[in-house]
Amino acid sequence: MEVTAVEDPAARSDLCRTILEALPDWFGIPEAVERYIRDVASLPTFAVGDDGFLTLKLHTEPAAEIYVMGVLPASQGHGMGTALVAAAEDYLREREIEFLQVKTLGPSNPDPEYARTRHFYEARGFRPLEESTKIWGEENPCLIMVKSLR
């Protein structure tokens, strides 16, 4: 499975829009989707064709975040997400980034799709750090998950 860097800002945003609009169970807040579409234009983004993408945000010298990731429903479960995360980790290790975080809906919200999302990240070495309602609000508890890249 070939993962490529998406260099063109407009292509990043177009890919993000196409995929997030196909994932309403995960990305159902229009304002958040529009923010992702706007922000990915200026952030490191990786893709597997037109079926999946992952965008990173570099926060500090030692830390980065999987800012947004999506894989089309028909392509889920075939290793695409794993390949995207591995490519992102390689990119970050080359830059000597030590920690990678991801934010997702926390387990105090029983949403089954997000239970799958948490399981996906846990299977790739991420560990739950903290759940907070101060980031996305009471109705959307945010779970911060972290992974050491060393």
DSSP file (Angstrom, degrees, kcal/mol; ACC not computed):
  #  RESIDUE AA STRUCTURE BP1 BP2  ACC     N-H-->O    O-->H-N    N-H-->O    O-->H-N    TCO  KAPPA ALPHA  PHI   PSI    X-CA   Y-CA   Z-CA
    1    1 A M              0   0    0      0, 0.0     2,-0.6     0, 0.0    47,-0.0   0.000 360.0 360.0 360.0 122.6    0.0    0.0    0.0
    2    2 A E        -     0   0    0      2,-0.0     2,-0.5     0, 0.0    47,-0.3  -0.747 360.0-167.6 -92.7 122.3    1.6    3.3   -1.1
    3    3 A V        -     0   0    0     -2,-0.6     2,-0.3    45,-0.1    45,-0.2  -0.919  12.1-173.2-104.7 130.6    1.3    6.3    1.2
    4    4 A T  E     -A   47   0A   0     43,-2.7    43,-2.7    -2,-0.5     2,-0.3  -0.897  27.2-112.9-123.5 153.3    2.3    9.6   -0.4
    5    5 A A  E     -A   46   0A   0     -2,-0.3     2,-0.8    41,-0.2    41,-0.3  -0.672  26.9-136.4 -78.9 136.9    2.8   13.1    1.0
    6    6 A V        +     0   0    0     39,-3.0    39,-0.5    -2,-0.3     6,-0.1  -0.868  27.4 175.2 -96.8 110.3    0.2   15.5   -0.4
    7    7 A E        +     0   0    0     -2,-0.8    -1,-0.2    37,-0.1     3,-0.0   0.830  51.3  84.1 -87.9 -34.6    2.1   18.6   -1.3
    8    8 A D     >  -     0   0    0      1,-0.1     4,-2.1     2,-0.0     5,-0.2  -0.582  67.2-148.5 -78.3 122.2   -0.6   20.8   -2.9
    9    9 A P  H  > S+     0   0    0      0, 0.0     4,-2.1     0, 0.0     5,-0.2   0.888  98.2  49.5 -56.9 -41.8   -2.6   22.8   -0.3
   10   10 A A  H  > S+     0   0    0      1,-0.2     4,-2.6     2,-0.2     5,-0.2   0.893 109.4  52.2 -66.3 -38.2   -5.8   22.8   -2.4
   11   11 A A  H  > S+     0   0    0      2,-0.2     4,-2.4     1,-0.2     5,-0.2   0.877 107.5  53.3 -64.8 -36.5   -5.5   19.0   -2.9
   12   12 A R  H  X S+     0   0    0     -4,-2.1     4,-2.5     2,-0.2    -2,-0.2   0.954 112.2  43.8 -60.3 -49.7   -5.1   18.5    0.8
   13   13 A S  H  X S+     0   0    0     -4,-2.1     4,-2.6     2,-0.2    -2,-0.2   0.900 113.4  50.7 -64.8 -41.4   -8.3   20.4    1.5
   14   14 A D  H  X S+     0   0    0     -4,-2.6     4,-2.5     2,-0.2    -1,-0.2   0.923 112.1  47.0 -63.1 -44.2  -10.2   18.7   -1.4
   15   15 A L  H  X S+     0   0    0     -4,-2.4     4,-2.4     2,-0.2     5,-0.3   0.925 112.4  50.4 -62.9 -44.6   -9.2   15.2   -0.1
   16   16 A C  H  X S+     0   0    0     -4,-2.5     4,-2.8    -5,-0.2     5,-0.3   0.934 111.5  48.1 -58.5 -47.8  -10.2   16.1    3.4
   17   17 A R  H  X S+     0   0    0     -4,-2.6     4,-2.3     1,-0.2    -2,-0.2   0.945 111.9  49.0 -60.1 -49.3  -13.6   17.4    2.3
   18   18 A T  H  X S+     0   0    0     -4,-2.5     4,-0.7     1,-0.2    -1,-0.2   0.916 117.6  39.6 -58.2 -46.3  -14.4   14.4    0.2
   19   19 A I  H >< S+     0   0    0     -4,-2.4     3,-0.8    -5,-0.2     4,-0.3   0.932 115.0  49.3 -75.2 -44.9  -13.4   11.9    2.9
   20   20 A L  H >< S+     0   0    0     -4,-2.8     3,-1.5    -5,-0.3     7,-0.3   0.876 107.5  55.7 -64.4 -35.2  -14.9   13.6    5.9
   21   21 A E  H 3< S+     0   0    0     -4,-2.3    -1,-0.3    -5,-0.3    -2,-0.2   0.761 104.9  54.3 -66.6 -22.2  -18.2   14.2    4.1
   22   22 A A  T << S+     0   0    0     -3,-0.8    -1,-0.3    -4,-0.7    -2,-0.2   0.454 103.8  59.7 -86.3  -1.0  -18.3   10.4    3.6
   23   23 A L    X>  +     0   0    0     -3,-1.5     4,-3.1    -4,-0.3     3,-1.4  -0.442  55.0 151.4-124.6  58.0  -17.9    9.8    7.4
   24   24 A P  T 34  +     0   0    0      0, 0.0    -1,-0.1     0, 0.0    -2,-0.1   0.753  69.9  64.9 -64.7 -22.4  -20.9   11.5    9.1
   25   25 A D  T 34 S+     0   0    0      1,-0.2     3,-0.2     2,-0.1    89,-0.1   0.770 119.0  24.7 -69.4 -23.4  -20.8    9.1   12.0
   26   26 A W  T <4 S+     0   0    0     -3,-1.4     2,-0.4    -6,-0.2    -1,-0.2   0.729 133.0  35.8-106.0 -34.0  -17.4   10.4   12.9
   27   27 A F     <  +     0   0    0     -4,-3.1    -4,-0.2    -7,-0.3    -2,-0.1  -0.589  68.9 134.9-125.2  68.9  -17.4   13.9   11.5
   28   28 A G        +     0   0    0     -2,-0.4    -1,-0.1    -3,-0.2     3,-0.1   0.330  43.9  92.2-101.6   5.9  -21.0   15.1   11.9
   29   29 A I    >>  -     0   0    0      1,-0.2     4,-2.2    -3,-0.1     3,-0.7  -0.874  62.0-157.7-103.6 105.6  -20.3   18.7   13.1
   30   30 A P  H 3> S+     0   0    0      0, 0.0     4,-2.5     0, 0.0     5,-0.2   0.838  90.2  53.4 -54.0 -39.5  -20.3   20.9   10.0
   31   31 A E  H 3> S+     0   0    0      1,-0.2     4,-1.8     2,-0.2     5,-0.1   0.897 110.1  48.1 -64.3 -38.6  -18.2   23.7   11.7
   32   32 A A  H <> S+     0   0    0     -3,-0.7     4,-2.5     2,-0.2    -1,-0.2   0.909 110.6  51.3 -67.6 -42.0  -15.5   21.2   12.8
   33   33 A V  H  X S+     0   0    0     -4,-2.2     4,-2.7     1,-0.2    -2,-0.2   0.929 109.7  49.7 -60.8 -45.3  -15.4   19.7    9.3
   34   34 A E  H  X S+     0   0    0     -4,-2.5     4,-2.2     1,-0.2    -1,-0.2   0.871 109.8  51.7 -62.7 -36.5  -14.9   23.2    7.8
   35   35 A R  H  X S+     0   0    0     -4,-1.8     4,-2.9     2,-0.2    -1,-0.2   0.924 110.5  48.1 -65.5 -44.3  -12.2   23.9   10.2
   36   36 A Y  H  X S+     0   0    0     -4,-2.5     4,-2.7     2,-0.2     5,-0.2   0.948 110.9  51.1 -59.3 -48.2  -10.4   20.7    9.3
   37   37 A I  H  X S+     0   0    0     -4,-2.7     4,-0.5     1,-0.2    -2,-0.2   0.900 115.0  43.1 -57.8 -42.8  -10.7   21.4    5.6
   38   38 A R  H >< S+     0   0    0     -4,-2.2     3,-0.7    -5,-0.2     4,-0.3   0.930 116.3  46.7 -67.4 -46.6   -9.3   24.9    6.1
   39   39 A D  H >< S+     0   0    0     -4,-2.9     3,-1.7     1,-0.2    -2,-0.2   0.849  99.7  64.2 -71.3 -35.8   -6.5   23.8    8.4
   40   40 A V  H >< S+     0   0    0     -4,-2.7     3,-1.6     1,-0.3    -1,-0.2   0.760  85.3  76.7 -63.6 -21.7   -5.1   20.8    6.5
   41   41 A A  T << S+     0   0    0     -3,-0.7    -1,-0.3    -4,-0.5    -2,-0.2   0.811 105.0  34.2 -56.5 -29.6   -4.1   23.1    3.6
   42   42 A S  T <  S+     0   0    0     -3,-1.7    -1,-0.3    -4,-0.3    -2,-0.2   0.232 106.9  83.3-111.8  14.0   -1.1   24.2    5.7
   43   43 A L  S <  S-     0   0    0     -3,-1.6     2,-0.2    -4,-0.2    14,-0.1  -0.864  89.8 -89.5-121.1 152.0   -0.3   21.0    7.5
   44   44 A P        -     0   0    0      0, 0.0    12,-2.7     0, 0.0     2,-0.4  -0.396  53.0-175.7 -59.5 125.6    1.7   17.8    6.6
   45   45 A T  E     - B   0  55A   0    -39,-0.5   -39,-3.0    10,-0.2     2,-0.3  -0.980  14.7-165.6-133.3 139.1   -0.7   15.4    5.0
   46   46 A F  E     -AB   5  54A   0      8,-2.9     8,-2.2    -2,-0.4     2,-0.3  -0.902  11.3-172.8-122.2 149.8   -0.4   11.9    3.8
   47   47 A A  E     -AB   4  53A   0    -43,-2.7   -43,-2.7    -2,-0.3     2,-0.6  -0.972  29.3-146.4-142.7 155.3   -2.7    9.9    1.6
   48   48 A V  E >> S- B   0  52A   0      4,-2.2     3,-2.0    -2,-0.3     4,-0.9  -0.916  75.2 -67.4-115.9  98.2   -3.4    6.5    0.1
   49   49 A G  T 34 S-     0   0    0     -2,-0.6    -1,-0.1   -47,-0.3     3,-0.1  -0.298  95.9 -43.1  54.4-135.5   -4.9    7.4   -3.2
   50   50 A D  T 34 S+     0   0    0      1,-0.1    -1,-0.3    -3,-0.1     3,-0.1   0.181 128.2  79.5-105.5  13.6   -8.2    9.1   -2.8
   51   51 A D  T <4 S+     0   0    0     -3,-2.0    21,-3.2     1,-0.2     2,-0.3   0.675  98.0   8.7 -99.4 -19.8   -9.4    6.6   -0.1
   52   52 A G  E  <  -BC  48  71A   0     -4,-0.9    -4,-2.2    19,-0.2     2,-0.3  -0.993  55.2-178.4-161.2 152.2   -7.7    7.8    3.1
   53   53 A F  E     -BC  47  70A   0     17,-2.4    17,-2.2    -2,-0.3     2,-0.3  -0.979   9.6-161.0-149.7 160.7   -5.6   10.6    4.6
   54   54 A L  E     -BC  46  69A   0     -8,-2.2    -8,-2.9    -2,-0.3     2,-0.4  -0.984   9.1-162.0-144.3 133.9   -3.9   11.7    7.8
   55   55 A T  E     -BC  45  68A   0     13,-2.9    12,-1.8    -2,-0.3    13,-1.4  -0.963   7.8-152.1-121.2 136.3   -2.8   15.2    8.7
   56   56 A L  E     - C   0  66A   0    -12,-2.7     2,-0.4    -2,-0.4    10,-0.2  -0.738   4.8-157.5-103.9 152.0   -0.3   16.1   11.4
   57   57 A K  E     - C   0  65A   0      8,-2.3     8,-2.4    -2,-0.3     2,-0.6  -0.994  13.6-145.2-126.1 124.3    0.0   19.1   13.6
   58   58 A L  E     + C   0  64A   0     -2,-0.4     6,-0.2     6,-0.2     3,-0.1  -0.798  23.7 172.3 -89.5 121.2    3.4   19.8   15.1
   59   59 A H  E     -     0   0A   0      4,-1.9     2,-0.3    -2,-0.6     5,-0.2   0.910  58.1  -7.9 -96.7 -54.2    3.0   21.4   18.5
   60   60 A T  E >  S- C   0  63A   0      3,-1.8     3,-0.8     1,-0.0    -1,-0.3  -0.801  83.4 -83.6-136.7 175.7    6.3   21.7   20.2
   61   61 A E  T 3  S+     0   0    0     -2,-0.3    37,-0.1     1,-0.2    -1,-0.0   0.885 129.0  29.4 -53.5 -41.5    9.9   20.5   19.5
   62   62 A P  T 3  S+     0   0    0      0, 0.0    37,-2.8     0, 0.0    36,-1.1   0.496 115.9  64.9 -97.9   0.7    9.2   17.0   21.0
   63   63 A A  E <   +Cd  60  99A   0     -3,-0.8    -4,-1.9    35,-0.2    -3,-1.8  -0.957  45.6 165.9-137.4 142.3    5.5   16.6   20.3
   64   64 A A  E     -Cd  58 100A   0     35,-2.1    37,-2.0    -2,-0.4     2,-0.4  -0.866  19.5-139.7-138.6 172.3    3.0   16.3   17.4
   65   65 A E  E     -Cd  57 101A   0     -8,-2.4    -8,-2.3    -2,-0.3     2,-1.2  -0.989  23.4-121.1-137.1 142.1   -0.6   15.3   17.0
   66   66 A I  E     -Cd  56 102A   0     35,-2.9    37,-0.6    -2,-0.4   -10,-0.2  -0.772  37.4-172.9 -74.9 103.0   -2.6   13.3   14.5
   67   67 A Y  E     -     0   0A   0    -12,-1.8     2,-0.3    -2,-1.2    -1,-0.2   0.921  60.6 -13.4 -72.0 -45.6   -4.8   16.3   13.8
   68   68 A V  E     +C   55   0A   0    -13,-1.4   -13,-2.9    -3,-0.2     2,-0.3  -0.970  61.4 179.1-157.6 144.0   -7.4   14.5   11.6
   69   69 A M  E     +C   54   0A   0     -2,-0.3     2,-0.3   -15,-0.2   -15,-0.2  -0.994   5.5 172.7-146.3 141.5   -7.5   11.1    9.8
   70   70 A G  E     -C   53   0A   0    -17,-2.2   -17,-2.4    -2,-0.3     2,-0.4  -0.990  13.2-169.5-151.6 143.9  -10.2    9.5    7.7
   71   71 A V  E     -C   52   0A   0     -2,-0.3   -19,-0.2   -19,-0.2     5,-0.1  -1.000  37.7-106.7-131.1 131.2  -10.6    6.4    5.5
   72   72 A L    >>  -     0   0    0    -21,-3.2     3,-1.7    -2,-0.4     4,-0.7  -0.227  33.2-114.8 -55.2 144.3  -13.6    5.9    3.3
   73   73 A P  G >4 S+     0   0    0      0, 0.0     3,-1.0     0, 0.0    -1,-0.1   0.860 114.7  54.0 -52.2 -42.3  -16.0    3.3    4.6
   74   74 A A  G 34 S+     0   0    0      1,-0.2    -2,-0.1     3,-0.0   -23,-0.0   0.710 111.3  47.3 -67.3 -18.4  -15.4    0.8    1.8
   75   75 A S  G X4 S+     0   0    0     -3,-1.7     3,-0.9   -24,-0.2     5,-0.5   0.471  85.9 112.2-101.3  -4.0  -11.6    1.0    2.4
   76   76 A Q  T << S+     0   0    0     -3,-1.0   -24,-0.0    -4,-0.7    -4,-0.0  -0.396  72.2  29.5 -71.1 147.0  -11.8    0.5    6.2
   77   77 A G  T 3  S+     0   0    0     -2,-0.1    -1,-0.2     1,-0.0    -2,-0.0   0.589  93.0  96.7  84.3  11.3  -10.4   -2.7    7.7
   78   78 A H  S <  S-     0   0    0     -3,-0.9    -2,-0.1     0, 0.0    -1,-0.0   0.189 104.2 -93.7-117.9  15.4   -7.8   -3.2    4.9
   79   79 A G  S  > S+     0   0    0      3,-0.0     4,-2.3     4,-0.0     5,-0.2   0.452  90.2 120.4  92.4   0.3   -4.7   -1.7    6.6
   80   80 A M  H  > S+     0   0    0     -5,-0.5     4,-2.3     2,-0.2     5,-0.2   0.929  76.6  47.3 -66.6 -45.3   -5.0    1.8    5.2
   81   81 A G  H  > S+     0   0    0      1,-0.2     4,-2.5     2,-0.2    -1,-0.2   0.908 112.2  50.9 -61.3 -41.9   -5.2    3.5    8.5
   82   82 A T  H  > S+     0   0    0      1,-0.2     4,-2.4     2,-0.2    -1,-0.2   0.913 110.4  49.2 -61.7 -43.2   -2.3    1.4    9.8
   83   83 A A  H  X S+     0   0    0     -4,-2.3     4,-2.2     2,-0.2    -2,-0.2   0.887 111.2  50.0 -64.8 -38.9   -0.2    2.4    6.8
   84   84 A L  H  X S+     0   0    0     -4,-2.3     4,-2.3     2,-0.2    -2,-0.2   0.928 111.5  47.4 -65.5 -45.0   -1.1    6.1    7.2
   85   85 A V  H  X S+     0   0    0     -4,-2.5     4,-2.6     1,-0.2    -2,-0.2   0.915 111.8  51.1 -63.2 -42.1   -0.1    6.1   10.9
   86   86 A A  H  X S+     0   0    0     -4,-2.4     4,-2.3     1,-0.2    -1,-0.2   0.905 110.4  48.8 -62.6 -41.5    3.2    4.3   10.1
   87   87 A A  H  X S+     0   0    0     -4,-2.2     4,-2.3     2,-0.2    -1,-0.2   0.904 111.9  49.3 -64.7 -40.8    4.0    6.9    7.5
   88   88 A A  H  X S+     0   0    0     -4,-2.3     4,-2.3     2,-0.2    -2,-0.2   0.916 110.5  50.2 -64.2 -42.8    3.3    9.7    9.9
   89   89 A E  H  X S+     0   0    0     -4,-2.6     4,-2.7     2,-0.2    -2,-0.2   0.904 110.0  50.4 -63.0 -41.1    5.4    8.1   12.6
   90   90 A D  H  X S+     0   0    0     -4,-2.3     4,-2.2     2,-0.2    -1,-0.2   0.928 110.2  50.6 -61.0 -44.7    8.3    7.7   10.1
   91   91 A Y  H  X S+     0   0    0     -4,-2.3     4,-0.7     1,-0.2    -2,-0.2   0.910 113.6  45.2 -57.7 -44.7    8.0   11.4    9.1
   92   92 A L  H ><>S+     0   0    0     -4,-2.3     5,-2.6     1,-0.2     3,-0.7   0.889 109.6  53.3 -71.3 -39.6    8.0   12.4   12.8
   93   93 A R  H ><5S+     0   0    0     -4,-2.7     3,-1.9     1,-0.2    -1,-0.2   0.893 103.3  58.0 -61.9 -38.8   10.9   10.2   13.7
   94   94 A E  H 3<5S+     0   0    0     -4,-2.2    -1,-0.2     1,-0.3    -2,-0.2   0.781 109.6  45.6 -59.6 -26.0   13.0   11.7   10.9
   95   95 A R  T <<5S-     0   0    0     -4,-0.7    -1,-0.3    -3,-0.7    -2,-0.2   0.254 118.6-115.1-100.1   9.0   12.4   15.1   12.6
   96   96 A E  T < 5 +     0   0    0     -3,-1.9     2,-0.4     1,-0.2    -3,-0.2   0.785  54.9 164.8  60.6  32.3   13.2   13.6   16.0
   97   97 A I      < -     0   0    0     -5,-2.6    -1,-0.2     1,-0.1   -34,-0.2  -0.660  19.3-167.4 -76.3 133.6    9.7   14.1   17.4
   98   98 A E        +     0   0    0    -36,-1.1    51,-3.5    -2,-0.4    52,-0.4   0.811  61.1  41.6 -95.6 -34.6    9.4   12.1   20.6
   99   99 A F  E     -dE  63 148A   0    -37,-2.8   -35,-2.1    49,-0.2     2,-0.4  -0.932  55.5-168.3-124.7 141.0    5.6   12.0   21.3
  100  100 A L  E     -dE  64 147A   0     47,-2.6    47,-2.0    -2,-0.4     2,-0.3  -0.992  12.1-174.1-124.4 132.5    2.6   11.6   19.2
  101  101 A Q  E     -dE  65 146A   0    -37,-2.0   -35,-2.9    -2,-0.4     2,-0.3  -0.851   8.4-168.5-121.5 160.2   -0.9   12.3   20.5
  102  102 A V  E     -dE  66 145A   0     43,-2.2    43,-3.0    -2,-0.3     2,-0.4  -0.988  12.4-145.0-143.4 143.8   -4.4   11.9   19.1
  103  103 A K  E     + E   0 144A   0    -37,-0.6     2,-0.3    -2,-0.3    41,-0.2  -0.920  29.1 157.0-109.9 135.8   -7.7   13.2   20.4
  104  104 A T  E     - E   0 143A   0     39,-2.2    39,-3.8    -2,-0.4     2,-0.2  -0.933  51.8 -68.0-147.4 169.3  -10.9   11.2   20.0
  105  105 A L  E     - E   0 142A   0     -2,-0.3    37,-0.2    37,-0.2    13,-0.1  -0.439  61.2-119.7 -64.7 130.6  -14.3   10.9   21.7
  106  106 A G    >   -     0   0    0     35,-3.9     3,-1.7    -2,-0.2    -1,-0.1  -0.186  16.5-108.8 -74.8 163.3  -13.8    9.5   25.2
  107  107 A P  T 3  S+     0   0    0      0, 0.0    -1,-0.1     0, 0.0    -2,-0.1   0.620 108.8  76.9 -69.2 -13.6  -15.2    6.2   26.6
  108  108 A S  T 3  S+     0   0    0      2,-0.1    -2,-0.0     1,-0.1    -3,-0.0   0.669  88.5  67.2 -72.1 -11.6  -17.7    8.1   28.8
  109  109 A N  S <  S-     0   0    0     -3,-1.7    -1,-0.1    32,-0.2     5,-0.0  -0.951  84.6-147.5-100.7 121.7  -19.7    8.6   25.6
  110  110 A P        +     0   0    0      0, 0.0     5,-0.1     0, 0.0    -1,-0.1   0.240  41.6 148.5 -80.1  16.7  -20.9    5.1   24.6
  111  111 A D     >  -     0   0    0      1,-0.2     4,-1.4     3,-0.1     3,-0.1  -0.294  40.5-149.6 -54.4 121.4  -20.7    5.8   20.8
  112  112 A P  H  > S+     0   0    0      0, 0.0     4,-1.7     0, 0.0    -1,-0.2   0.825  92.9  56.9 -67.5 -31.6  -19.8    2.4   19.1
  113  113 A E  H  > S+     0   0    0      1,-0.2     4,-1.7     2,-0.2     5,-0.1   0.913 108.8  46.3 -65.1 -40.9  -18.0    4.0   16.2
  114  114 A Y  H  > S+     0   0    0      2,-0.2     4,-2.6     1,-0.2    -1,-0.2   0.766 104.5  60.7 -75.3 -23.8  -15.7    5.8   18.5
  115  115 A A  H  X S+     0   0    0     -4,-1.4     4,-2.2     2,-0.2    -1,-0.2   0.910 106.7  47.9 -63.1 -40.5  -15.1    2.6   20.6
  116  116 A R  H  X S+     0   0    0     -4,-1.7     4,-2.4     2,-0.2    -2,-0.2   0.897 110.0  52.5 -63.0 -40.7  -13.8    1.2   17.3
  117  117 A T  H  X S+     0   0    0     -4,-1.7     4,-2.2     2,-0.2    -2,-0.2   0.935 109.6  47.6 -62.2 -46.9  -11.6    4.3   16.8
  118  118 A R  H  X S+     0   0    0     -4,-2.6     4,-2.7     1,-0.2    -1,-0.2   0.910 111.4  51.2 -60.9 -41.9  -10.1    4.0   20.3
  119  119 A H  H  X S+     0   0    0     -4,-2.2     4,-2.4     2,-0.2    -1,-0.2   0.906 107.0  54.5 -62.0 -41.5   -9.4    0.3   19.7
  120  120 A F  H  X S+     0   0    0     -4,-2.4     4,-0.6     1,-0.2    -2,-0.2   0.946 112.4  42.4 -56.1 -50.8   -7.7    1.1   16.4
  121  121 A Y  H ><>S+     0   0    0     -4,-2.2     5,-2.3     1,-0.2     3,-1.0   0.898 112.3  53.1 -67.6 -40.1   -5.3    3.6   18.2
  122  122 A E  H ><5S+     0   0    0     -4,-2.7     3,-1.8     1,-0.3    -1,-0.2   0.902 105.0  55.7 -60.4 -39.7   -4.7    1.3   21.1
  123  123 A A  H 3<5S+     0   0    0     -4,-2.4    -1,-0.3     1,-0.3    -2,-0.2   0.682 105.7  53.7 -66.9 -16.8   -3.8   -1.5   18.7
  124  124 A R  T <<5S-     0   0    0     -3,-1.0    -1,-0.3    -4,-0.6    -2,-0.2   0.153 130.1 -91.6-104.2  16.9   -1.1    0.8   17.3
  125  125 A G  T < 5S+     0   0    0     -3,-1.8    23,-0.3     1,-0.3    -3,-0.2   0.451  78.8 139.1  94.7   1.5    0.5    1.5   20.6
  126  126 A F      < -     0   0    0     -5,-2.3    -1,-0.3    -6,-0.1    21,-0.2  -0.552  35.2-156.7 -78.0 145.4   -1.4    4.6   21.7
  127  127 A R  E     -F  146   0A   0     19,-2.9    19,-2.7    -2,-0.2     2,-0.2  -0.964  23.3-106.6-123.9 140.7   -2.4    4.8   25.4
  128  128 A P  E     +F  145   0A   0      0, 0.0    17,-0.3     0, 0.0     3,-0.1  -0.447  38.3 171.9 -65.7 131.9   -5.2    6.8   27.0
  129  129 A L  E     -     0   0A   0     15,-3.4     2,-0.3     1,-0.3    16,-0.2   0.809  57.8 -16.6-105.3 -51.0   -3.8    9.7   28.9
  130  130 A E  E     -F  144   0A   0     14,-1.4    14,-3.2     2,-0.0     2,-0.4  -0.980  45.8-143.8-161.2 141.8   -6.8   11.8   30.0
  131  131 A E  E     +F  143   0A   0     -2,-0.3     2,-0.4    12,-0.2    12,-0.2  -0.940  29.7 174.9-107.7 135.1  -10.4   12.4   29.3
  132  132 A S  E     -F  142   0A   0     10,-2.7    10,-3.1    -2,-0.4     4,-0.4  -0.998  35.5-162.0-142.2 142.1  -11.7   16.0   29.5
  133  133 A T  S  > S+     0   0    0     -2,-0.4     4,-0.9     8,-0.2     7,-0.1   0.372  84.9  80.9 -96.9   2.2  -14.9   17.8   28.8
  134  134 A K  T  4 S+     0   0    0      2,-0.1    -1,-0.1     1,-0.1     4,-0.1   0.623  90.0  50.7 -82.2 -12.9  -13.0   21.2   28.7
  135  135 A I  T  4 S+     0   0    0     -3,-0.2    -2,-0.1     2,-0.2    -1,-0.1   0.930 131.3   6.2 -90.2 -53.5  -11.8   20.7   25.1
  136  136 A W  T  4 S-     0   0    0     -4,-0.4     3,-0.2     4,-0.4    -2,-0.1   0.387 111.6-101.6-114.1   0.5  -15.0   19.8   23.2
  137  137 A G    ><  -     0   0    0     -4,-0.9     3,-1.0     1,-0.2    -1,-0.3  -0.236  43.9 -62.4 102.1 168.6  -17.7   20.3   25.8
  138  138 A E  T 3  S+     0   0    0      1,-0.2    -1,-0.2    -2,-0.1    -4,-0.1   0.841 129.9  51.8 -60.2 -38.2  -19.8   18.1   28.1
  139  139 A E  T 3  S+     0   0    0      1,-0.3    -1,-0.2    -3,-0.2    -2,-0.1   0.644 114.6  43.7 -78.0 -13.3  -21.6   16.3   25.3
  140  140 A N  S <  S-     0   0    0     -3,-1.0    -4,-0.4    -7,-0.1    -1,-0.3  -0.614  77.7-163.5-131.1  73.1  -18.3   15.4   23.6
  141  141 A P        -     0   0    0      0, 0.0   -35,-3.9     0, 0.0     2,-0.5  -0.378  16.7-138.2 -61.8 129.3  -15.7   14.2   26.1
  142  142 A C  E     -EF 105 132A   0    -10,-3.1   -10,-2.7   -37,-0.2     2,-0.6  -0.781  11.5-158.6 -95.1 125.3  -12.3   14.3   24.6
  143  143 A L  E     -EF 104 131A   0    -39,-3.8   -39,-2.2    -2,-0.5     2,-0.6  -0.914   7.5-152.7-101.2 123.0   -9.9   11.4   25.2
  144  144 A I  E     -EF 103 130A   0    -14,-3.2   -15,-3.4    -2,-0.6   -14,-1.4  -0.855  14.2-170.9 -95.0 125.7   -6.2   12.3   24.7
  145  145 A M  E     -EF 102 128A   0    -43,-3.0   -43,-2.2    -2,-0.6     2,-0.3  -0.913   2.9-164.9-116.6 145.2   -4.1    9.3   23.7
  146  146 A V  E     -EF 101 127A   0    -19,-2.7   -19,-2.9    -2,-0.4     2,-0.3  -0.898  10.7-171.2-131.9 158.0   -0.3    9.3   23.5
  147  147 A K  E     -E  100   0A   0    -47,-2.0   -47,-2.6    -2,-0.3     2,-0.4  -0.986  22.6-129.9-147.4 136.0    2.4    7.2   22.0
  148  148 A S  E     -E   99   0A   0     -2,-0.3   -49,-0.2   -23,-0.3   -50,-0.1  -0.727  10.8-160.3 -83.2 134.8    6.2    7.4   22.4
  149  149 A L              0   0    0    -51,-3.5   -50,-0.1    -2,-0.4    -1,-0.1   0.324 360.0 360.0 -97.1   6.8    8.0    7.4   19.1
  150  150 A R              0   0    0    -52,-0.4    -1,-0.2   -54,-0.0   -51,-0.1   0.429 360.0 360.0 -95.9 360.0   11.3    6.3   20.7
